[in-house]
């Protein structure tokens, strides 16, 4: 089985293992694209790109949102949950913008996070309490599904921003919607959702403080070329009996 992408949570790995079926994925084909999308989302929220575009198109001139909604990344604390390939690239980009970067990843040594220029945070709750922006970069597994639920969002700072370009099921969609409706979260940017596509009429589709995309963060011509060729190459290696 070759998973056409990074995540393999939609494959029953235990059943494959029981039957001796190899399970492969393509773990490194869109790292820069997804990291770039994270920063694009973050800048869209902090610089209010979409509301100001819409305001100018509607014939208005001047700030489309309150001044307090405009921020520079160097004045923000960004919490990155997950320090894998994509999380590391997100951290590298955030540091270039001179943001304060906190990282929570229970399976990565704190010294490794410190060496990358970020601050390790052992407890997720401590990260949530300090971060102006939270962005998860975790795989979907039993430990991370619905990691962001009503209690998690309540633990975030009032007025915080939430970004998800990872997996839709990392988040309890109803809890996220409620946190945005109440104003506890000031905004969100989502490339993924649960379920996908977002159901017609869902409240989140009409929220002006939310930036949305249709699970396209991995897209670029080089990334798609690598994905297609690698999947085909792995299948051919399997047919030939080569080590996978």
C-alpha positions in Angstrom: 0.0 0.0 0.0 1.5 3.4 -1.0 -0.2 6.3 0.6 -0.4 9.2 -1.9 0.7 11.8 0.6 2.4 12.3 4.0 -0.3 11.1 6.4 -1.4 7.5 6.5 -4.1 7.8 9.1 -6.7 6.7 6.5 -5.0 3.3 6.2 -5.6 0.5 8.8 -1.9 0.0 9.6 -2.6 -2.7 12.2 -4.6 -4.8 9.7 -1.9 -4.3 7.1 0.8 -5.4 9.6 -1.2 -8.5 10.5 -1.3 -9.6 6.9 2.3 -8.7 6.1 1.4 -5.9 3.7 4.0 -3.1 3.6 2.6 0.4 4.1 4.6 3.3 2.6 4.1 7.0 2.4 5.8 10.1 0.9 6.9 12.0 4.0 8.9 14.8 2.5 7.3 16.1 -0.7 5.6 19.4 0.4 7.5 20.6 3.4 8.2 24.1 2.1 4.8 24.5 0.6 2.9 23.7 3.8 5.3 25.9 5.9 4.9 28.7 3.4 1.1 28.3 3.6 1.3 28.6 7.4 3.1 31.9 7.2 0.8 33.1 4.4 -2.2 32.4 6.7 -0.5 34.0 9.7 0.3 37.2 7.7 -3.2 37.3 6.2 -4.6 37.3 9.8 -2.2 39.7 11.4 -2.2 42.1 8.5 -5.9 41.7 7.7 -5.2 41.1 4.1 -8.7 39.7 3.1 -10.8 42.4 4.9 -8.8 45.2 3.4 -8.9 43.7 -0.1 -12.7 43.4 0.1 -13.0 46.9 1.5 -11.0 48.5 -1.3 -13.0 46.5 -3.9 -16.2 47.8 -2.3 -15.0 51.4 -2.8 -13.8 52.1 0.8 -10.4 53.6 1.6 -8.6 53.2 5.0 -8.4 50.5 7.6 -11.1 47.9 7.1 -10.7 46.6 10.7 -9.9 48.1 14.1 -6.3 49.2 14.5 -5.9 46.7 17.3 -6.3 43.9 14.9 -3.2 44.8 13.0 0.1 43.3 14.3 3.7 42.7 13.4 5.1 39.2 14.0 8.0 40.5 16.0 5.6 41.6 18.7 3.8 38.2 18.9 4.4 34.9 20.6 3.7 31.9 18.3 3.1 28.5 19.7 4.0 25.6 17.4 2.6 22.2 18.4 4.7 19.5 16.7 8.3 19.7 15.8 8.6 17.4 12.8 9.7 18.3 9.3 7.0 20.9 8.7 7.0 22.3 12.2 10.8 22.9 12.0 10.4 24.8 8.8 7.6 26.9 10.2 9.9 27.7 13.2 12.7 28.7 10.8 10.4 31.1 9.0 8.9 32.6 12.2 12.4 33.3 13.5 13.2 35.3 10.4 10.2 37.5 11.2 11.7 37.9 14.8 8.7 36.4 16.5 9.0 34.7 19.9 8.5 31.0 19.1 7.3 28.3 21.6 7.4 24.7 20.7 5.6 21.7 22.3 6.5 18.2 21.2 6.6 15.5 23.8 8.8 13.2 21.7 11.5 15.8 20.8 14.3 16.6 23.3 14.2 20.2 24.6 17.8 20.7 23.6 16.9 20.0 20.0 14.2 22.7 20.1 16.5 25.2 21.8 19.2 24.6 19.2 16.8 25.5 16.5 16.2 28.9 18.2 12.8 28.3 19.7 11.7 27.8 23.3 10.7 24.3 24.4 7.5 24.1 26.5 6.8 20.8 28.2 3.1 21.2 28.9 0.7 22.1 26.1 -1.3 24.2 28.6 1.7 26.4 29.3 2.1 27.1 25.5 -1.6 27.9 25.1 -1.5 30.4 28.0 1.4 32.3 26.5 0.8 32.2 22.7 -0.9 34.9 20.6 -1.0 32.4 17.8 -1.2 28.6 17.9 -0.4 26.4 14.9 -0.4 22.6 15.2 1.8 20.5 12.9 1.0 17.0 14.1 0.1 13.7 12.5 -3.4 12.4 13.0 -3.3 9.6 15.5 -5.2 8.5 18.7 -3.0 10.9 20.8 -3.7 14.0 18.6 -7.2 13.6 17.3 -9.4 16.3 18.8 -6.4 17.7 20.6 -7.9 21.1 20.1 -11.3 20.9 21.9 -13.5 23.2 24.0 -11.1 23.0 26.9 -8.0 23.6 24.8 -9.5 26.7 23.2 -10.6 28.0 26.6 -7.0 27.7 27.7 -5.8 29.9 24.9 -5.4 33.6 25.5 -8.5 35.8 24.7 -8.0 37.2 21.3 -5.6 34.5 20.1 -5.4 33.2 16.6 -5.6 29.6 15.5 -4.1 28.2 12.3 -4.5 24.6 11.0 -2.8 23.4 7.8 -2.3 19.9 9.2 -5.2 17.6 9.6 -8.9 18.5 10.1 -9.4 16.0 12.9 -6.9 17.6 15.1 -9.6 20.0 15.9 -13.1 19.6 17.3 -14.9 21.7 14.7 -17.9 22.6 16.9 -15.6 23.8 19.6 -13.6 25.9 17.2 -16.8 27.4 15.8 -18.0 28.2 19.3 -14.7 29.8 20.3 -14.9 32.1 17.2 -18.5 32.9 17.7 -18.0 33.9 21.3 -15.0 36.1 20.4 -12.6 34.2 22.6 -10.6 33.5 19.5 -10.1 36.6 17.3 -9.6 34.7 14.1 -8.6 31.5 12.4 -7.0 30.3 9.2 -7.9 26.8 8.0 -6.7 24.7 5.1 -8.3 21.6 6.6 -11.5 20.9 8.4 -13.6 18.1 9.7 -15.5 17.1 7.7 -14.2 18.0 4.2 -15.6 19.7 2.2 -17.0 22.1 4.8 -20.8 21.5 4.7 -22.9 24.2 2.9 -24.3 26.6 5.4 -21.8 25.9 8.1 -21.3 29.0 10.3 -17.6 29.1 9.7 -18.1 29.8 6.0 -19.6 33.2 6.7 -17.2 34.4 9.5 -15.2 37.4 8.3 -12.4 36.7 10.8 -11.7 33.3 9.2 -9.5 32.6 6.2 -10.2 29.4 4.4 -8.7 27.2 1.8 -9.6 23.8 0.4 -6.8 21.5 1.6 -4.3 23.0 -0.9 -1.3 23.8 1.3 0.8 21.1 -0.3 0.3 22.3 -3.9 3.1 23.4 -6.2 4.3 21.9 -9.5 7.6 20.6 -8.0 5.8 19.1 -5.0 3.1 17.3 -7.1 5.8 16.0 -9.4 7.8 14.6 -6.5 4.6 13.1 -5.0 3.6 11.3 -8.2 7.0 10.1 -9.1 7.8 8.8 -5.6 4.6 6.9 -5.3 5.2 5.3 -8.6 8.8 4.5 -7.7 7.8 2.9 -4.5 5.2 0.7 -6.2 7.8 -0.4 -8.8 10.3 -1.2 -6.0 7.7 -3.4 -4.4 7.0 -5.2 -7.6 10.7 -5.8 -8.0 11.0 -7.1 -4.5 13.4 -4.3 -3.4 13.6 -3.0 0.2 11.0 -0.4 0.8 
